[in-house]
């Protein structure tokens, strides 16, 4: 039955065509916009009560040109995916990740000797620990695009542990999405939404932390139960046939513990150390932003010192462990860059490209060999990058057809005379619905929160409750909407067909959506700090 499901490209094209049809049915409309400063950043927001109908621009042949515009609009994500794919192919050629997975699994088996750990399940502890870290990243600094890079690490790890690629994606992408939905310090959703609503930044954090804990408990339990089922019988996986690529890759890996270190590895280590020392001089103190506060901390010098120490020790053992150390500190510097210097996909892609190049140098590859590996990696991941561009065409059709604002206006009018619980529930549904068409959290906040927050005043709902409705509506459906470039990129790298992912994640999204309703009720019926 699954074999009859259309290709992902076909599904996206049909969605583009459907949106084009909507431009013939839904009248055009627009809100007036104004520029305001939110948390020190200028953002374009709509003016409440400014909607007016205008002549729509019915889309026809544009269903084809939307592809081009979609590629242009998502060029940063496409370039990010291609650079990550090329960099990790170079890294994979060194066999360091495979050796790292082998060593990790060997080490994990030793844990099974502990009666306490064995009682809870060593694998369950490992999976929960990984998911907790990524959920925390999603809750604190809004990790999203970064999970594309981690997918390449955790999918082969999950398959090696006897699970499937869905579990691998869940470890990083789904866990980060759970944290993103239940965020308590995320500046890109909670921070912007509260700023636009004119309420203190990150206020009501006590209940937000409670929500994050509950969402994680439900989400982690769902994933662990699925993982346990697959571990008992891998053939029950929806993607068992698709995971043949990862199983073959693991089976063909020649685990070679030949403890050799090419001289060029030491040279590359010295060059990197000198470069990082220079960076440490210029960036001796970093203002790490955590929520509404900043911590002045010598993050770069400390990370540099730890890298030099780790690099020296691992190079005395084997070049493979040195490359794993490189990977580890790439992640460390990624966190420092995101939290301290507002890094986005360009800086992160550059960081991983440097990782790939220095990994190739360390194992003695020539410049031509590194280039060839990069091209092979980019070629391997090209389909994922193409899908991201195609999905961007959906948004283009809706915007060019001038019906985005009309949809927003109609759904906002549906909240009248519903009472407090009913109104906040409809707000939640509206944000969930809009996330299909506007997957950007900050962009959707700028469009909806000025109007929603004022509407909440009229019906006696706390503006904090409105922010929570936005937060849930923006967060959960990121795991299923085909217009999300991050989701499509992750699935492309994991080699999971969208229709199979949809079948697995749909029941999960329903559970989370219901949970969101339940967590929203106290925000309008109970007196809580900050609400």
N, C-alpha and C positions, 0 to 999 in steps of 0.2 A: 504493500500500500504506500509506504513512504517513497518508493522509487518513482511513483507517479506524481509526486509533489514537484511543482515547477522549480527550476533553478533560481537561486537567490536573485540573480540579475533580472530574471523574468518577473519575479514578485515585485521588485522595486519599480520596474517599468510599469507594471499594472497599477501600482500605487500612484505613480506620477500621472498616468492617464486618468485615474479616478479623481485626483485633485484638479486636473484640467477640466473635467466635467463639472466639478463643484463651482468653478469660476463662471459657468453658464447658468447655474442654478441660484447661487448665493449672490445677492447684490453687493456691489462694491461699497466700501466705506472707509473712513479714516478718522483717527483722533488727532487733535493738535498735539504737538510735542514741544517740550521745553528742556533746556539744559539746566540741571541742578548739580550741586556738589554733594556727593555722598561719601562719607568716610575719607574725605580728602581727594576723591576722584570724581571728575565730571562725568555725568551719565545723562543720557537722553531718556526722558520719561514722558508718559502721556498726561494730558490735562483731563481731570475728571469733568464729566458733563460736556465734553467738547466734541462728541461723536457726531458725524454727519454722513449721510449717504452720498456717494459719488458714483459716477459711471464706472462700471467694472471693466476690466481689460480681459475679455474672454480668451483663454489660452487654447491654441490649436497646434500649429506646427512647433510651438515652443516646447512641447514634450520632448523634442529631440535636442533643441538648443539648451534645455535645462541641464543636460548632462555636462555640457561645457561649463556653464555657469556654476554648477555644483562642484566641479573639479576646482574652479577658481576659488570659490568660497571656502572650500575645505583643504586648500593647498597646504596649509601648515600641518594638518593631521596626516595628509597623504605623504608629504616629505618626511614626517616623523616616522611613519610606519616603514617606509623604504630604508631610511637610515638605520633604524633599529634592526630591521631584518638583515641588512648587509653586515652590520657590526656583529650581530650574534652569530652569523654564519662563520665569520672569521674566528670568533671565540669557540664555536663548535668544532672547527677544524683542529683546534689544539687538543680536543678530547678532555679538556679540563672540567667542563660541567659534568660530563659522564663519569669521570673519576670522582668528582665531588659527590654526585648522587650515590655512587657505589660505596664510597667511604661513609656517607651519612647513613645509608641503610645498614651497613655493617656495624656502625656505632649504635644505631637504634636497637639492634638485636641484643646488645649487651644490657639494654634497659629492661628487657623482658625477664632478666634474672631477678629483678626486684619484685617481690610479691605485691607490694603496694601499687607500683606502676602497672603491673600485669593485671591487677584487679580492675583498674579503670580503663585499661587498654592503651598500650604504648602509642599505637597509631592515632587513637582518638586524642591523646594528649598533644601529639605533634601537630595534627590538623587544627585542633582548637587554638594552639599557641600561634600558629601562622595566621589564622583568620583573625584572631584578636588584634595582632599587630596591624594588619591592613585595615581593619575596621576602625582602629584608633586613628590611623593616618587619615581615613576618610572623614572622621568626626572632627579632627583638629585642624587640618589644613586642606581638606577637600580633595584628597587624592582621587584622581579619575584617569586622565590620559596616561599617567605614569604606569598604570597597571598593564598597558599594552606591552611594555618591555618585560615585566615580570611574568607574563603569560608564557614566554619562551622558556622560562626556568621551571615553573611549577607544573606545567602540563606533562613534560617527560618525567618529572619527579613522581607525580601522582600515578602515572601509568606504571612506572618501575615499582611502586609500592603495591601494585595489584588493583588499582582503581581505574578510572577512565579520565578522558580529557575534560569532561564536565566537572569532575571533582577538582581537577587542576585549575580550571577557570574560577571555580568557586573559592579556592584558597586565596586568590588575590582580587580578582575583579568583583565577584559577588560580595566578598567580605568588605571591600572598600565601599561598595554601593550601599551596604547595610549601614556602615558608619556614616556615609554621606547623607542618607535619609534621616538618621537619628542624630545628626550632628549637633554638637553643643558649642563648638568654637570655629566652625567653618566660615571663613571670611567671605567666601564666594556665594553662599546661600543665606545663612543666618545673619551674617554681618550686613550684607547689602539689603536684605529684606527688612531688618530692623532699622537700618539707617533711613531707608525710604519711608518707613512708617513713623519716623520721628520718635522712636522709643530708645532707651539706653542700650548700647551695643552689648550683646551677649547677656542681657538681663534674663531672668527666669532660668538660669543655668541649672538650678537644682532639679527642676522637673525634666529638663532636657537630658540631663545625665541619666535620670530614671528611665526615660523613653529609650535612650540608647542601649541601656542594659537589657530592657525587655525585648527590644527588636533583635539584639544579638542572641539572646537566649532562644528565641523562637527560630531565628534564621540558622544559627549554628546547629540546633537540634535537627532541623529539616535536612541540612546538608550531611550531617554525621549519620543519620539514619539511611540516607541514600547511599553514602559511601560504604556503610556496613553491608548493605544489600549487594552492591557491586563487588565488594571484596570477597563475599561468599560465592558469587557466581558472576564472573565478569561478562558472560554472554547475555546477561539481562540488561546490559547497557544499551541505550539507544544508539550510541556511537561506537559500538564494538567493532563493526567493520571499518569505520573511518579511522579508528585508533590503530589499525594495522600499520600505518606509517610509523607511529611512535614505537610500537612493539618491535617492528623490524629494525628501527634505528637503534633501539637498546640492545637487541640481539646481536646486531652486527658490530657493536662497539667493542673494540679490542682494548680491554682494560689492561693497560701496560704500565706497571709500576716500575718503570725503568728510571731510577733516580738520577737523571741527568739534568744539568743546567747549562745551556749554551752560554758562551761568554757574552753574546749579544744581549742576553736577558739581564745580566749585571749592568751592562752599559745603559740599557733602557731604564732600568731601575734608578741609576744614578741621575740620568737626565730628568726623569719624572720627579725625583726627590728635590733636585735643584729648582725646578719650575715651581713646585709646591712651596718650597721655602721662600721663594720670591713672592708668591701669592700671599703667604703668611705675613710678610713684611708690609705689603700694601693693604691687606685686609686683616689687620691684627685683631680687631674687635668686630664682632657681628651682632647686629640687633635682631635677635630671633623673636619673631612675632608669634605669640601664642594667644589667640583670642584677642582681647582688647588690651593686652599688656605686652611689653617688650622686655626681653632679658638681654642685657649686654654681656657677651660671652666670647672668649677667644676661640670660637669654633674651628676656624680654618687652621690656626697654629696647632691646636690639640689634635685635630684630625690628621694633619700632616705628620706630626710626631708619631702617632700611632701607626700610620701607614709605613713610615720608614722602619719602625721597629718590626712590624709584621712582615714587611717585604724582605728584610734581612733574614729573619728566621725561616720564612718559607723558601727562600732561594737556597738556603743551606740544605733543604730537604729535596725539593723537586720543582721544576718550573711550573708544573700543573698547579701546585698549591699556591705558588706566587700569583698565577693568573686568577685563581679564586680569591686571593687577597685583593687583587685589583678590582674584581667585581664587587666585593664587599664594600670597599672604600668608594667605589663609584656610587653605590647606593647611599653611603654616608654623606658624600658631598652633594648628592641630589637633594637629600633632606635639608641640608644646610642652605643650599641654593634656593629651594622653594620657600622655606620659612624665613630666611634672612635677606634674600635678594630678589624675591618675586620672580623666580625663574618660571618659564613656561616651556612649551614643547621645543622651541628652537634651542634653548640652552641645554635642555635635557637630551635632545637628539645629538647635539655636539659632544656632550659628555660621553655618551655611549659610543659614538663614533671613535673618540679618542681611546676608549677602552678596547674597541675592536682592533684598532691599528697597533696599539702597544702590545696587545696579546699576540698578534701575528708576528711582530718584531721579536718578542720574547722567545718564541719557539723556533726562531730562525728563518721565518718566511721572507722571501724577497719582496720587493715592492710590487712586482708583477703578480706574484702569487697572492698577496694581500688584496690587490685590486680585483683579481679573478674571483676570489672568495666573496668579496663584497658584492660584485655583480651577481654571482650565483644566489646570494642571500636576498638581494633586492628582487631578483627574478622570481624566487620562490614565494615571496610575500606579495607579489604584484597584484594578485587577484583580490586580496584583502584591501589594498589601497584603492583599487578601482571601485569596489563596492562602496567605500566611504564617499567617493566622489559622486557616484550614481545616487546614493541616498540623499546627498545634499541637493539634488535636483528637485526633490519633493518640496523643500522649503522655498526654493526659487519660484516654483509654479504658484504657490499660495501667495507669496509676496508680490510677484509681478501681476497676479490676477486681482490684487487689491482686496482680498477677502479675509486676510488675517485679522484686521481690526473689526470687521463685521462679525466674525465668529466670536471674538472676545466680547463684543457688545451684546450679542444675543445671549451668550451664556451668563453674563453678569446680570442681565435682566431677569434671569430665571430664579434669582434668590429672594425675590420679594415675597413677603407674607408667609415665611416658612418657620418662624420662630428661631430661637438661638441655636439649638442643636441642629435643626434642619438647615439653617443658613450656613453654619460652619461646615456641615457635611457637604452641602452643594459647592462651597468654596473649594473643598478638598477634591471633589469630582471634577470641577472646572480646571484646577491646576493639573490634575492627572491627565485630563483630556488634552489640554494645551501642550503638555510635555511631548505629545506625539508630533506636534508641529513646530514646537520651539524647545528643542532639547537643551539649550543653554540655560543653566540655572540663573546666572546673573542677568541675562537678557530677558528672561521671563519675569524676573523680579521687577526689572525696570518697567516692563509693560503693565504688570498687573497690580503691584503692591500700592502705588499711589491711589488707585481707585478702590481696591479692596479694603485698605485700612480706613478710608473715609466712610465706606459703606458699613463697616463694622461698628463705627461710632453711632450711626443712625439706629442700629438695631440693638445696641447695648452689649456688643461682644468685645472682649479685650482684644487689642491689636496684636497682643502676643499670640492669641489663639489663631488669628489670621495668618501670622507668620508660620505657625506650626502646620496649618493646612497647606500653605505653600510648600513648606519643607517636605512633607510627606508626598504631596502630589508631584513634586519635582524629583524626588529620590527613588521611589520604588520602581516606577516604569522605565527608569534608565536601563533596567536589566532586560527589557523586552522590546522597546520601541525601535523599529528598523531605521529611524532617522538619526539615531545616536551613532556618531562616527566612532566613538570609543568602543561601544558594543560590537559593531560590525568589524572593527579592527581586531579586537580580541578574538572573536569567533574565527576570523580569517587566519590568524596566526595559529590558533588551536586546531584548525581544520574541522570545525564543527559546522555542519550545514544549519542555516538559520531555522529551517522548518523543524529540525530535530531539537534544537535549543528551545524553540517556542513551545514544543510539546512538553519538554521537561520543566521549563520555568513558569509556564502559565499557572499551574496549580499553586506554585510558590507565591506568585504575585497576588493571586486571589487571597491567600492566607494573610500576606502582609498588608494588603489593602483593608481587609476586615480588621486586622490589628490596629491599623492607623485610625479607623473610625473609633475603636474602643479607647485609644489613647487621646483622641480629640475631645471626647465627652467631658472629662474632668476639667478641661481648660475653660469650659463655659458654665459648668455647674458647681465648681468648687473654687474656694478662695485659696490661691497659692501664691507664694512669694514671686513677685515679678510679673504676675498675670492680673 
